[in-house]
Amino acid sequence: MARLARRVPVRQTLCLLPLLLVAIVAVRHRSVLAEGFGQLRTASWPWLLAAAGATCMTWVAAAVTRQGAVVQRLPRWRLLATQFAAGSANHLLPTGLGAGAVNLRFMSVCGVPLARSSAALALYLLAESVGRLSLLAALLLAFPDALRLGTLLPSGAVGPLLTVAGAVLAVAVAAVALVRRLRTPVLGFVRTALGEARSVHTRPARALALWGGSLAFPALQATGLVAVGQALGLPVPPAHMALAYLAATVAVALVPTPGGLGSVEAALIVALVAAGGPVAVATAVVLAYRIITVWVPLLPGALTLGALVRLKVI
């Protein structure tokens, strides 16, 4: 009985924790919220509804990709609700950690072993990265002059960035090769991940869900930004706005801030200006876009997360 009494407050605390984090984040960014909602009042509502629709479809795309990354069939509606809740968790914790933890717990409750669920998470992240980079590369090839890259990357910045990335990769490889206690679990995980990837790709439906969803997810995100740009009259072609979005999100992918809060806004404004948009309008578009995609779903997402914890879905 005493053990049960201790468990109940812990679970209740976990249910309330997302709401507390939402309140803290909202207070810290209250000026951004006020300005963003102010921009929405002057926007074209049909385009804003299109942006909201594209945002809702990103959760469907995420659910499809998650299912495609694991062989075992996951409960469809609980998977979709988990992606909505994971989006909220992702904006409250360093990028990727919130959604990853929520999905690992969900797959564990569904009976997927930890090794396989971790491999599925890694496969999902790889597919999402490949999908985003593929769309970016395709748009760069189609519209090579859409961005003024000189404004995005300072002169001489590429060399040092590549040097740092190469040094980090070299240190990681050396550590795995030289430290046996590190090498054994890493190699075991790689074997499990490769086996899970092979199993997924022997099933055409799973492979189609994995790669189709990984392309649809960033495409829908970019579509949302394009719709907000149209709503506020940003004088940039839609394809160039989509390219600016993909370039900005790739640039901030390694910045460990909760949901990219702060870093994403700055990168998006710079990218839209680099695509030819006026600074004032680009700022208004980014603020309105983040209100629709981050701040409006944040509270219901946190409530959903708490409900899923209470119902032991995660």
N, C-alpha and C positions, 0 to 999 in steps of 0.2 A: 504493500500500500504506500509506504513511504517513497519507494522508487517511482511509482505511478504519479504521486503528488509532485515529485520533482520534475517529471517529464512534462506535465501539463503546462506549468508556467513557461518552460523553455519553448514549447511549441507556440504558445500564445505570444510570447515575445518575438519569435521569428515571424509571426503573422503581422505584427505591428511594425517591425523594423523597416520594411520598405516604405511605409507611409512616413515614418520619421525621417528617413533619408530624403524622400521627396520634398518634405518641408524645408530641410536644411539647404538642399540644392536650390530650391525656388527662392529662398530668402537671399542666398548669395548672389543669385542672378536676377534679382527683382528689377533692376534697371533695364536689362535686356528684355525681360518679359513685357514690361510696360511699353517699351518702344516697339517691340514686335507686334503686340496686339494693336497698337496705334496704326501701324502700317496696314494691317488687315482691314481696317475700317474703310480705307480708300481703294481697296482692290476690287477687281471684277469677280463676283461670287461664282459664276459658272466655272471659271478657271480654278478657283480655290477648291471647289467641289471635286474637280478632276484631280487636283493634287492630293486631296484627301483620299479619293478612290485609289490612286496609285499607291499611296502609303499603306492602305489596308491590304492591297494585293501583295505587298512585300512580305507580309507575314505568311500569306499562302505560299509564296515562292520559297521562303525559308523552311516551311514545313515540308514541302515537296523535296527540297534538297536534303533535309535531315533524314527523311525516309529513304531517299536514294542512297545515302551513305551507310546504311545498315541493312543486312539481309533480313533480319527478323521484322515481321510486320508490326508496326506500332499503332495503337489506337488513334484513329484519324482525328477526332474532335479534340481529344486531350492533347494530341501533338500540336494542333493549331493553337489551342489556348496557351500551351507552354511557350510557343514562339512569341505570342503577344506579351506574356509575362517576362520572357527572357529579354525582350527589347527594353523593357523598363529596367530590369536588373543591369543591362549593359550600359545604361546611362547613369547608373549610380555607382558603378565600380569601374576600375581601369579597363580600357577597351578590350572587349572579348572575354574577360574573366567572368563577368556576370552571366552572360548567355551561355558560356561554356559550362559553368557550374550548374546552372539550372537544367541544361540538357543532359549532362552526365547523371544528375540525380534522377531525372525523368526516365532515362533509359535503364538505370539501375532498378527503379521501381517496376519497370516493365519486364524485368528478368534478363536484361542483357548484361553479361559479365563485364566487370570493370575494364579488363584488357580490351575486349571488343568494342565497348562504348568509347573508350579513349581513342582507339583506332578509327572509329567512325567519326569522332570529333575532328581528328587530324585530317581525315579524308575530306570532310566538309570544308574545313578551313582552306585546304589546298584547292579544292574545286572552286570555292568562292573567289579566291585570289586569282586563279587562272581565268575565270570568267570575267572578272573586272579588268584584268590586264589585257585580255583578248579584245574586249569592247573598246578599251582605250587605244590599243594598237590599230584596230580597224578604223576608228574615227580619225586618228592621226594620219593614217594613210589616205583616207578619203578627203580630209580637210587639213593639209599640212600647214597652212598659213592661218589656221583659226586662232592659235594662241601666240602671243608674243613671249616666247620662252625666256627672253632676257629679263623680263619683269618678274618671272617666277623663280628663276635660279640666278643668283648673283654671279658675276663673272669669276671664273676660277673655283666655283663651289663644287663642281662635279668630281674633280680629281680627289679632293680631300674626303668627300662622302664615300666614294668608291674605296679609297684606302682604308677608312674606318670600317666599312662593311667587310672588306676582305680580311682585315686583322681580327675582327670578331669571329668570323667564320673559321679562320685558321686556328684561333685559340680553342674554339668549341671542338673542332675535329681532333686537335692534339690532346685535349682533355679526355675525349672518348677513347682515343687510341692508347693512351698511356695509363689511365687510371682504371684498374680492373673492376673496382666496385661500381664505377660509372658505366663502363663498357658493357657489362653483362646485362643490366636492365635495359639499356638503350638498344642493344642489338635484339633483345627479346621483344621489345616494343616494335621495332622495325619489322621483325618477322611477322608479328601478329598483324600489323598494319598492312603489310603487303598481302598477307593471306586474306584479310578482310576485303581489300581492294579487288583481288582476283575473284573472290566470291560474288561481290557486287556486280562486277562486269560480266559474269557469266549469265546474269539475268538482265535481258534487254530492258525490261520495265524499270528496274532499279537504276541502270546506267542512264537511261533517258531522264529519269527524275533527277538524278544527281547533276548531270551536266546541263539539262534544260533549266532546272531551277537556279543553278549557279550563274547562268547567263541572264535569266529573267530578273533576279534579285537586284543587281546593280542597274539594269536597264529601267526597272520600275522606279528606283530611287532617282535616277537622272530624269525620268519622265515627270516626277513630282516637282523637281526644280524647274524644269521647262515650263510646266503649267503655272507655277508661281511667277516666273519671269513674264509670261504672257499676261497674267492678271495685273501686274504692276507696270506693264509697258516697257520692259527692259529692251532697248534697241539692239539685241544680239540675236542672230539666227538660232533657232531651236537646236540644231545639230551642234553648233558651237557652244551653246549652254551645256548640253549633255557632255561634250568633251571637257569643258571646264570643270564640271562636277567630278567626272572620273579622275581627271588629273589631280584635283585637290584632295580627293579621298585617298588616292594612292600615296600622295605626298605625306599625309598625316597618319598613315596606317601604323607607323612605328612610334607614334607619340602616346605614351601611357597615361592619358587623361581620361576620366570617366566619360564614356560615350563620345570622346573627342570634343567635349564642351570647351569652347574657347578656341582651340586649335582648328577645328573644322570651320567655324565661322570665319576666322581670319584667312584661312587658305581659300575658302570659297569666294570671299570678296576679292582677294588678289587674283584668283583665276578668272572671275567674271570681268574684272577690269582688264586683265590681259587679253580677254576675248573681245574687247572693244566697248564694254559697258561703262557708263559714267559711274563714278565712285558712289555718289549719293543713292542712285537707283539700285546699284549692285548691293549696297549695304542693306537697303530696304528689302530687297528680294531675299537675301540670305536670312535676315531676321524673321521674315514671314515664313520662309521655308522651314526653319528650325522650330518655329512655334507649332506648325502643323505636324511635323514629323517627330518631334521630340517632346515638346512641352504639353501639348494637348493629350497625347496618349499616355503620358507619364503617370498621372494619378490613377486612371482606370487600369493601367498595366500593373501598378503596384498593388491595387486592390485584388486583381486577378492572381498575382503572385502569392499574396497572403491567403487567398481562398484555396489555391492549389496546395499550399503547405498545410493548411488546416485539414483539407480533404485527403491528405497523404498521397496526392498525385505526384508530388515531388518531395 
